[in-house]
């Protein structure tokens, strides 16, 4: 991957990370009301996955689709 492509990917993941954090903040009141009704939103998992991808891009690694699902054997 070229330096320019890596920089574009990094910037895109940064923007996506910030947008998902914003969505989580904006959805917080809805999540509180939903929790009272017994419904939970998976926004925390979404933010965590985007954060992992952003960290991997910042470290120069390429995350795999099942990176968090692997167990030691």
Secondary structure, 3 states (H helix, E strand, C coil): CCHHHHHHHHHHHHHHHHHHHHHHHHHHHHHHHHHHCCCCCCHHHHHHHHHHHHHHHHHCCCCCCCHHHCCCC
